Amino acid sequence: MSAAADERIPVGRAIALGIIQGPAELLPVSSSAHIVLVPWLAGWDWEAIDPEVRKSFEVALHTGAAAALLIGQRRLIAEEMRAFDLRGALVLALSFMPAAVVGYKLERAIERHLGGPRATAYGLLAGAAAMLAADTRPQLRGRGEAGAVDGLALGVAQATALAPGVSRNGITLAAARWRRFSRDQANLLSRTIALPIIVGATALKGTRLARRGASPELRRSLAIGVAASFASTLASQRLIGLVERDRALWPYAAYRAGLAATVLARLRQS
């Protein structure tokens, strides 16, 4: 198969995955799992595409979602920046470093060994179990009380989210709830620490892509994915309220378990 064929992502599929990215990014159901499993369940020949290209496309979807969140949540972000202090900087740094180090050193190995439907389904189940266990903890703390230990716990959680299906949003929500933050404050913490990781992943993948070069077909697919993800996320902003309000995490855990069960059942039949 030619290099150009390896890099070709059909326009319709790029748009479809971009549309899925928005709601999947805003809810703790693992957008990365959906980007892996939807093509597989739909019978697309997704595995024929170069793994580095697939990952670059996934990062492009995250970039579009992050840009939409910066616009849609600009007032809240401005308020957070005004209240930013040394403690907040420490929490942000500690939440970033473990995932950055693990991602830089082990991302490609993780993609090779944990990138398939079965491993993704297990990641969905593991994340669901962590969310259910953590959400039984009392809601005693606010985001302003976060300290170094909390930042490190969130950082370790973000590092585990490199495994497909675990979900950065879901596992950091679980980590914050385990540290006894209230549900709405845990969600704020999860969203606050997300942007540096997304920016870092985008920079890393962008650098690798620039080194290897990108065909016009790939550049078009990435641009379409970014645009579709941006529009989908911007249109789905109200979903944030579903998690921010005092809602239990079990409905999202149940959805994740149902999706995982569907995948594992399909694998047993194949």
C-alpha positions as CSV (number, residue, x, y, z in Angstrom):
1,M,0.0,0.0,0.0
2,S,1.4,3.4,-0.9
3,A,2.3,6.1,1.7
4,A,-0.5,8.3,0.3
5,A,-3.1,5.6,0.8
6,D,-1.9,5.0,4.4
7,E,-2.5,8.7,5.1
8,R,-5.9,9.1,3.5
9,I,-8.8,9.6,5.9
10,P,-12.1,10.0,3.9
11,V,-13.8,13.4,4.4
12,G,-17.1,11.9,5.6
13,R,-15.3,9.8,8.2
14,A,-13.2,12.8,9.4
15,I,-16.4,14.8,9.8
16,A,-18.2,11.9,11.6
17,L,-15.4,11.5,14.1
18,G,-15.2,15.2,14.6
19,I,-18.9,15.4,15.4
20,I,-18.5,12.5,17.9
21,Q,-15.5,14.2,19.6
22,G,-17.5,17.1,21.0
23,P,-19.9,15.3,23.3
24,A,-17.4,12.5,24.0
25,E,-14.9,15.1,25.1
26,L,-17.3,17.0,27.4
27,L,-18.6,13.8,29.2
28,P,-16.4,11.3,31.1
29,V,-16.9,8.5,28.5
30,S,-13.5,8.6,26.8
31,S,-13.4,10.4,23.5
32,S,-10.3,8.3,22.5
33,A,-12.2,5.1,23.0
34,H,-14.9,6.4,20.7
35,I,-12.4,7.3,18.0
36,V,-11.0,3.8,18.2
37,L,-14.2,1.8,18.6
38,V,-16.7,3.7,16.3
39,P,-14.6,2.9,13.1
40,W,-14.2,-0.7,14.3
41,L,-17.9,-1.2,15.1
42,A,-18.8,0.4,11.8
43,G,-16.5,-1.9,9.8
44,W,-14.2,0.8,8.5
45,D,-10.8,-0.2,7.3
46,W,-9.3,2.0,10.0
47,E,-6.3,-0.2,10.9
48,A,-5.0,0.2,7.3
49,I,-4.1,3.8,8.1
50,D,-0.6,4.5,9.6
51,P,-0.8,4.4,13.4
52,E,1.1,7.7,13.7
53,V,-1.5,9.3,11.3
54,R,-4.4,7.9,13.3
55,K,-2.9,9.3,16.5
56,S,-2.2,12.7,14.9
57,F,-5.8,12.8,13.7
58,E,-7.0,12.1,17.3
59,V,-4.8,14.8,18.7
60,A,-6.2,17.2,16.0
61,L,-9.7,16.4,17.2
62,H,-8.6,17.2,20.8
63,T,-7.1,20.5,19.6
64,G,-10.4,21.5,17.9
65,A,-12.3,20.6,21.1
66,A,-9.8,22.6,23.3
67,A,-10.2,25.7,21.0
68,A,-13.9,25.5,21.3
69,L,-13.7,25.2,25.1
70,L,-11.4,28.3,25.2
71,I,-14.1,30.3,23.4
72,G,-17.2,28.8,25.0
73,Q,-15.8,28.9,28.6
74,R,-13.8,32.2,28.2
75,R,-15.6,34.0,31.0
76,L,-14.9,31.2,33.5
77,I,-11.3,30.9,32.3
78,A,-10.8,34.7,32.8
79,E,-12.1,34.3,36.3
80,E,-9.8,31.5,37.0
81,M,-6.8,33.4,35.7
82,R,-7.6,36.3,37.9
83,A,-7.6,34.0,40.9
84,F,-4.5,32.1,39.8
85,D,-1.8,32.0,42.6
86,L,1.3,30.0,43.6
87,R,-0.7,27.2,44.9
88,G,-2.7,26.9,41.7
89,A,0.6,27.0,39.7
90,L,2.0,24.1,41.8
91,V,-1.2,22.0,41.3
92,L,-1.1,22.6,37.6
93,A,2.6,21.7,37.3
94,L,2.3,18.5,39.3
95,S,-0.8,17.5,37.4
96,F,1.1,18.0,34.1
97,M,4.5,16.4,34.7
98,P,3.7,12.7,35.2
99,A,1.5,12.6,32.1
100,A,4.1,14.6,30.1
101,V,7.0,12.3,31.1
102,V,5.1,9.1,30.6
103,G,3.6,10.3,27.3
104,Y,7.0,11.4,25.9
105,K,8.7,8.1,26.9
106,L,6.0,5.5,26.5
107,E,3.3,6.8,24.2
108,R,4.4,4.8,21.1
109,A,4.7,1.6,23.1
110,I,1.3,2.2,24.7
111,E,-0.2,2.7,21.2
112,R,1.4,-0.5,19.9
113,H,0.3,-2.7,22.7
114,L,-2.9,-1.2,24.0
115,G,-4.4,0.4,20.9
116,G,-6.9,-2.3,19.8
117,P,-10.6,-2.8,20.6
118,R,-10.1,-5.3,23.3
119,A,-7.6,-3.2,25.3
120,T,-9.8,-0.2,24.8
121,A,-12.8,-2.1,26.2
122,Y,-10.8,-3.1,29.2
123,G,-9.8,0.6,29.6
124,L,-13.4,1.6,29.6
125,L,-14.2,-0.9,32.3
126,A,-11.3,0.1,34.4
127,G,-12.2,3.7,34.2
128,A,-15.8,3.0,35.0
129,A,-14.8,1.0,38.1
130,A,-12.6,3.8,39.3
131,M,-15.4,6.4,38.8
132,L,-17.9,4.2,40.7
133,A,-15.5,3.6,43.6
134,A,-14.4,7.3,43.9
135,D,-17.9,8.7,43.7
136,T,-18.8,7.0,47.0
137,R,-16.4,9.4,48.8
138,P,-17.8,12.4,50.8
139,Q,-18.0,15.8,49.1
140,L,-16.0,17.9,51.5
141,R,-13.6,20.0,49.5
142,G,-13.5,22.9,47.0
143,R,-11.1,23.5,44.2
144,G,-9.4,26.3,46.1
145,E,-8.2,23.8,48.7
146,A,-6.2,21.8,46.2
147,G,-2.6,21.3,47.2
148,A,0.6,19.5,46.1
149,V,-0.7,16.0,47.0
150,D,-3.9,16.7,45.0
151,G,-1.9,17.9,42.0
152,L,0.3,14.8,42.1
153,A,-2.8,12.5,42.3
154,L,-4.3,14.3,39.3
155,G,-1.0,14.0,37.4
156,V,-0.8,10.2,38.0
157,A,-4.4,9.9,36.9
158,Q,-3.6,11.8,33.7
159,A,-0.7,9.5,33.0
160,T,-2.9,6.4,33.3
161,A,-5.3,8.0,30.8
162,L,-2.7,7.4,28.1
163,A,-4.1,3.9,28.0
164,P,-7.0,4.0,25.5
165,G,-10.5,3.9,27.1
166,V,-9.4,5.0,30.5
167,S,-10.4,8.7,29.7
168,R,-8.5,11.7,30.9
169,N,-11.8,13.4,32.0
170,G,-13.2,10.3,33.7
171,I,-10.0,9.3,35.6
172,T,-9.2,12.8,36.8
173,L,-12.8,13.2,38.0
174,A,-12.3,10.0,39.8
175,A,-9.0,11.1,41.3
176,A,-10.5,14.4,42.5
177,R,-13.6,12.7,44.0
178,W,-11.2,10.2,45.7
179,R,-9.5,13.2,47.2
180,R,-13.0,14.2,48.5
181,F,-13.7,17.2,46.2
182,S,-17.3,17.8,45.5
183,R,-18.6,16.7,42.1
184,D,-18.9,20.2,40.7
185,Q,-15.4,21.2,42.0
186,A,-13.9,17.9,40.8
187,N,-15.2,18.7,37.3
188,L,-13.7,22.2,37.4
189,L,-10.4,20.7,38.5
190,S,-10.5,18.2,35.7
191,R,-11.2,20.8,33.0
192,T,-8.6,23.2,34.5
193,I,-5.7,20.8,34.2
194,A,-6.7,19.5,30.8
195,L,-5.5,22.3,28.6
196,P,-1.7,22.0,29.3
197,I,-1.8,18.3,28.4
198,I,-3.8,18.9,25.2
199,V,-1.4,21.7,24.2
200,G,1.6,19.5,25.0
201,A,0.3,16.5,23.0
202,T,-0.5,18.8,20.1
203,A,3.0,20.2,20.1
204,L,4.6,16.8,20.3
205,K,2.5,15.3,17.5
206,G,2.8,18.4,15.4
207,T,6.6,18.2,15.7
208,R,6.7,14.5,14.7
209,L,4.3,15.2,11.8
210,A,6.5,18.1,10.5
211,R,9.6,15.9,10.6
212,R,8.0,13.1,8.6
213,G,6.0,15.4,6.3
214,A,2.3,15.4,5.6
215,S,0.6,14.8,2.3
216,P,-2.1,17.2,1.0
217,E,-4.6,14.5,1.8
218,L,-3.5,14.2,5.4
219,R,-3.4,18.0,5.9
220,R,-7.0,18.2,4.6
221,S,-8.1,15.4,6.9
222,L,-6.6,17.1,9.9
223,A,-8.1,20.5,9.0
224,I,-11.6,18.9,8.5
225,G,-11.2,17.0,11.8
226,V,-10.3,20.1,13.7
227,A,-13.2,22.1,12.2
228,A,-15.8,19.4,12.9
229,S,-14.5,18.8,16.4
230,F,-14.5,22.6,17.1
231,A,-18.1,23.0,15.8
232,S,-19.3,19.9,17.7
233,T,-17.7,20.9,21.0
234,L,-19.0,24.5,20.7
235,A,-22.5,23.2,20.0
236,S,-22.3,20.8,23.0
237,Q,-21.3,23.2,25.7
238,R,-24.4,22.6,27.7
239,L,-23.3,19.1,28.3
240,I,-20.8,20.4,30.8
241,G,-23.7,21.3,33.1
242,L,-24.7,17.6,33.3
243,V,-21.5,16.8,35.1
244,E,-21.1,20.1,36.9
245,R,-24.4,19.8,38.7
246,D,-24.6,17.6,41.7
247,R,-25.0,14.4,39.6
248,A,-23.6,11.0,40.3
249,L,-21.1,9.5,38.0
250,W,-22.8,6.1,37.7
251,P,-24.7,6.8,34.5
252,Y,-21.5,7.5,32.7
253,A,-19.9,4.4,34.2
254,A,-22.9,2.4,33.1
255,Y,-22.6,3.7,29.5
256,R,-18.9,2.9,29.4
257,A,-19.6,-0.6,30.7
258,G,-22.3,-1.1,28.1
259,L,-20.0,0.0,25.3
260,A,-17.2,-2.3,26.5
261,A,-19.6,-5.2,26.8
262,T,-20.8,-4.6,23.2
263,V,-17.2,-4.7,22.0
264,L,-16.2,-7.8,23.9
265,A,-19.3,-9.6,22.7
266,R,-18.5,-8.7,19.1
267,L,-14.9,-9.9,19.6
268,R,-16.2,-13.3,21.0
269,Q,-18.3,-13.7,17.9
270,S,-15.5,-13.0,15.5
